Amino acid sequence: MSEAVIEMPVELSVDVSEIVTEDDTPVDNLFSEKQQRLLTEALYSSWSGPEVGGGQRRKFLVAANVGLFPSVHQPPLVPDVFLSLDVEVAEEWYEKRHRTYFFWEFGKPPEVVIEIVSNRRGNELRSKLQDYARVAISYYVVYDPGRILGDEELRVYELYGGRYQRRADQSLPGVGLGLVLWEGFYEGKQARWLRWCDEKGELIATGAERAARAEERAALEAERAARAEERAARLAARMRELGIDPDQL
């Protein structure tokens, strides 16, 4: 992962009242909206952040369609999804200076941004590639489910010396995560989805998947308990046939 660091303006008292932090631009399509939720919800449901030793975990913030403001005088970048480590949302998150991702408030850029391609107007492989490199985003991911930009569905870039280089794999060293393309159902829809995985390649489960696994484990435990009770009842019956009272043992 790149060691590049950008200088954060010391402007904690800056007036942000005139900065537009949100507008009425809608999500462009239903698949993208659901895909964004899959990427954010799974982390909050099943990931505790990277380990730092002693059982401690690093804090994180993952969000969709939230503006990244590098400085007061630069327009925001609005990735489909971003992940930032070692930060958390402020208690007073309704205040203007906490409503979005101001770099000078959080003290750093996010580690990962993900863009989901839905048309050719997004310039994901041109201007956005340069824009995210300029503000020192360590990993830039382009997911192109419709292969609008070429034959590849997934491209992962890592920042080196202020420029992005393609990674040969889909891991994100230092973040504790990777990415994988997964065929399956999410919220009742079958598709090929982009998902997070851990460093061993295991999927980060959604809340529904965790609940289903818990129900499956409970059902297995209940089945084992029922079989054990049945065996005990058969044994007691056989002992009574032999004139032995099992309750006296």
C-alpha positions as CSV (number, residue, x, y, z in Angstrom):
1,M,0.0,0.0,0.0
2,S,1.3,3.5,-0.8
3,E,2.9,5.5,1.9
4,A,1.8,8.7,0.2
5,V,0.4,11.3,2.6
6,I,-1.4,14.5,1.7
7,E,-1.1,17.6,3.9
8,M,-4.3,18.3,5.7
9,P,-5.3,21.9,6.0
10,V,-5.5,23.1,9.6
11,E,-8.9,24.7,9.2
12,L,-10.9,23.2,12.1
13,S,-12.8,26.5,12.4
14,V,-13.4,27.0,8.7
15,D,-16.9,28.2,7.7
16,V,-18.6,25.4,5.8
17,S,-22.0,26.9,5.8
18,E,-21.9,27.7,2.1
19,I,-20.5,24.3,1.0
20,V,-23.1,22.1,-0.7
21,T,-22.6,18.7,1.0
22,E,-25.6,16.9,-0.5
23,D,-28.0,17.4,-3.4
24,D,-31.0,15.8,-5.0
25,T,-29.0,13.7,-7.5
26,P,-30.5,10.1,-7.4
27,V,-28.8,6.8,-7.6
28,D,-28.6,5.9,-11.3
29,N,-30.1,2.4,-11.3
30,L,-31.6,-0.3,-9.0
31,F,-28.7,-2.7,-9.4
32,S,-26.1,0.0,-8.4
33,E,-28.2,0.9,-5.3
34,K,-28.5,-2.7,-4.2
35,Q,-24.8,-3.3,-4.9
36,Q,-23.8,-0.3,-2.8
37,R,-25.9,-1.5,0.1
38,L,-24.3,-5.0,-0.2
39,L,-20.8,-3.5,0.1
40,T,-21.7,-1.3,3.1
41,E,-24.1,-3.5,5.0
42,A,-21.9,-6.6,5.0
43,L,-19.0,-4.7,6.7
44,Y,-21.2,-3.3,9.4
45,S,-22.9,-6.6,10.0
46,S,-19.9,-9.0,10.0
47,W,-16.6,-7.1,10.1
48,S,-14.9,-5.7,13.2
49,G,-12.1,-3.9,11.3
50,P,-8.5,-5.0,10.9
51,E,-6.7,-6.6,13.8
52,V,-4.1,-4.5,15.6
53,G,-3.0,-7.1,18.2
54,G,-4.2,-8.0,21.6
55,G,-7.7,-8.6,20.4
56,Q,-8.0,-4.9,19.4
57,R,-9.6,-3.8,16.2
58,R,-9.3,-0.6,14.1
59,K,-12.4,1.5,13.7
60,F,-13.8,2.1,10.2
61,L,-16.3,4.0,8.3
62,V,-17.9,2.7,5.1
63,A,-20.5,4.7,3.1
64,A,-22.2,5.1,-0.3
65,N,-22.7,8.2,-2.3
66,V,-21.2,10.5,0.3
67,G,-19.0,13.4,-0.8
68,L,-15.2,13.4,-0.2
69,F,-14.0,17.0,0.3
70,P,-10.1,17.2,0.1
71,S,-10.0,20.9,0.9
72,V,-12.3,23.9,1.1
73,H,-11.4,25.1,-2.4
74,Q,-11.7,21.7,-4.2
75,P,-15.0,20.3,-5.5
76,P,-16.0,17.0,-3.8
77,L,-15.5,13.5,-5.3
78,V,-18.5,11.3,-4.8
79,P,-17.6,7.6,-5.1
80,D,-20.2,4.9,-5.1
81,V,-18.6,3.4,-2.0
82,F,-15.6,4.4,0.2
83,L,-13.9,2.8,3.2
84,S,-11.8,4.7,5.7
85,L,-9.9,3.1,8.6
86,D,-9.2,4.6,12.0
87,V,-12.1,7.1,11.9
88,E,-15.6,7.3,13.2
89,V,-18.7,9.5,12.7
90,A,-18.9,12.3,15.1
91,E,-21.5,12.3,17.9
92,E,-22.9,15.6,16.5
93,W,-23.2,14.2,13.0
94,Y,-26.1,16.5,12.1
95,E,-23.8,19.5,12.3
96,K,-22.8,20.8,8.9
97,R,-19.1,20.1,9.5
98,H,-19.8,16.5,10.3
99,R,-22.4,15.7,7.7
100,T,-20.0,14.6,5.0
101,Y,-16.3,13.5,4.7
102,F,-14.2,16.6,5.1
103,F,-10.6,15.5,5.0
104,W,-9.6,18.1,7.6
105,E,-12.2,16.9,10.0
106,F,-11.3,13.2,9.7
107,G,-7.6,13.9,9.3
108,K,-7.0,11.6,6.4
109,P,-8.3,10.4,3.1
110,P,-10.2,7.0,2.9
111,E,-8.1,3.9,2.0
112,V,-10.5,2.5,-0.6
113,V,-13.0,3.9,-3.1
114,I,-15.2,1.9,-5.4
115,E,-16.9,3.1,-8.6
116,I,-19.7,1.0,-10.2
117,V,-19.8,1.7,-13.9
118,S,-23.2,2.3,-15.4
119,N,-22.3,4.4,-18.5
120,R,-19.4,5.9,-20.3
121,R,-19.9,9.4,-18.8
122,G,-18.2,8.6,-15.5
123,N,-14.7,8.7,-16.8
124,E,-13.7,6.0,-14.3
125,L,-10.6,5.0,-16.2
126,R,-9.5,8.6,-17.0
127,S,-10.3,11.7,-15.0
128,K,-11.4,9.8,-11.9
129,L,-8.3,7.7,-11.9
130,Q,-6.3,10.9,-11.7
131,D,-8.6,12.6,-9.2
132,Y,-8.4,9.8,-6.7
133,A,-4.7,9.5,-7.1
134,R,-4.3,13.3,-6.5
135,V,-6.0,13.1,-3.1
136,A,-4.0,10.0,-2.1
137,I,-6.6,7.3,-2.0
138,S,-4.6,4.1,-1.5
139,Y,-6.9,1.7,-3.5
140,Y,-9.2,2.6,-6.4
141,V,-11.6,-0.1,-7.6
142,V,-13.6,0.0,-10.8
143,Y,-16.4,-2.6,-11.0
144,D,-17.9,-2.8,-14.5
145,P,-20.7,-5.4,-14.4
146,G,-21.9,-4.6,-17.9
147,R,-18.3,-4.5,-19.3
148,I,-19.0,-1.1,-20.7
149,L,-15.4,0.0,-20.5
150,G,-13.9,-3.2,-21.8
151,D,-13.7,-7.0,-21.3
152,E,-12.8,-6.8,-17.6
153,E,-15.4,-6.7,-14.8
154,L,-13.1,-5.7,-12.0
155,R,-10.0,-3.6,-11.9
156,V,-8.1,-2.9,-8.7
157,Y,-5.5,-0.1,-8.6
158,E,-2.9,0.7,-5.8
159,L,-1.2,4.0,-5.4
160,Y,2.6,4.1,-5.9
161,G,4.5,7.3,-6.0
162,G,1.4,9.3,-6.6
163,R,0.2,7.2,-9.5
164,Y,-2.0,4.2,-9.7
165,Q,-0.8,0.8,-10.8
166,R,-3.0,-2.2,-11.5
167,R,-2.8,-5.0,-9.0
168,A,-2.4,-8.5,-10.2
169,D,-4.9,-9.7,-7.6
170,Q,-8.0,-8.3,-5.8
171,S,-6.5,-8.1,-2.3
172,L,-6.1,-4.8,-0.4
173,P,-2.9,-5.2,1.7
174,G,-3.0,-3.3,4.9
175,V,-6.8,-3.0,4.9
176,G,-7.5,-6.6,5.9
177,L,-9.9,-7.2,3.1
178,G,-10.1,-8.2,-0.5
179,L,-12.7,-8.3,-3.2
180,V,-14.4,-11.1,-5.1
181,L,-17.0,-11.5,-7.7
182,W,-19.8,-13.8,-6.4
183,E,-22.8,-15.3,-8.1
184,G,-25.8,-15.6,-5.9
185,F,-28.9,-14.1,-4.4
186,Y,-28.9,-10.8,-2.5
187,E,-32.2,-9.4,-1.2
188,G,-34.1,-11.8,-3.5
189,K,-32.2,-10.9,-6.7
190,Q,-29.9,-13.3,-8.5
191,A,-26.8,-11.6,-10.0
192,R,-23.0,-11.5,-10.1
193,W,-22.1,-9.3,-7.2
194,L,-19.0,-7.6,-6.0
195,R,-18.3,-8.6,-2.4
196,W,-15.8,-8.1,0.3
197,C,-13.7,-11.1,1.6
198,D,-11.2,-11.4,4.4
199,E,-7.5,-12.1,3.9
200,K,-8.2,-15.8,3.6
201,G,-10.7,-15.3,0.8
202,E,-13.8,-16.0,3.0
203,L,-16.8,-13.9,2.2
204,I,-17.8,-11.2,4.7
205,A,-21.4,-12.2,5.4
206,T,-24.4,-10.0,5.2
207,G,-26.7,-9.7,8.2
208,A,-29.2,-12.0,6.5
209,E,-26.5,-14.6,5.9
210,R,-25.4,-14.4,9.5
211,A,-29.0,-14.9,10.7
212,A,-29.5,-17.9,8.3
213,R,-26.3,-19.5,9.6
214,A,-27.4,-19.0,13.2
215,E,-30.8,-20.5,12.4
216,E,-29.0,-23.5,10.7
217,R,-26.8,-24.0,13.7
218,A,-29.7,-23.8,16.1
219,A,-31.6,-26.4,14.0
220,L,-28.7,-28.7,14.0
221,E,-28.3,-28.4,17.7
222,A,-32.0,-29.1,18.2
223,E,-31.7,-32.1,16.0
224,R,-28.7,-33.5,17.9
225,A,-30.5,-32.9,21.2
226,A,-33.6,-34.7,19.9
227,R,-31.5,-37.7,18.7
228,A,-29.7,-37.8,22.1
229,E,-33.1,-37.8,23.9
230,E,-34.4,-40.5,21.7
231,R,-31.4,-42.7,22.3
232,A,-31.7,-42.1,26.1
233,A,-35.4,-43.1,26.0
234,R,-34.6,-46.3,24.0
235,L,-31.9,-47.2,26.5
236,A,-34.2,-46.6,29.5
237,A,-36.9,-48.8,27.9
238,R,-34.4,-51.6,27.3
239,M,-33.2,-51.4,30.9
240,R,-36.7,-51.7,32.2
241,E,-37.2,-54.8,30.0
242,L,-34.2,-56.3,31.8
243,G,-35.7,-55.4,35.2
244,I,-33.5,-52.4,35.8
245,D,-35.0,-49.2,37.0
246,P,-32.9,-46.4,35.2
247,D,-34.2,-43.8,37.6
248,Q,-32.4,-45.6,40.5
249,L,-29.0,-45.5,38.8
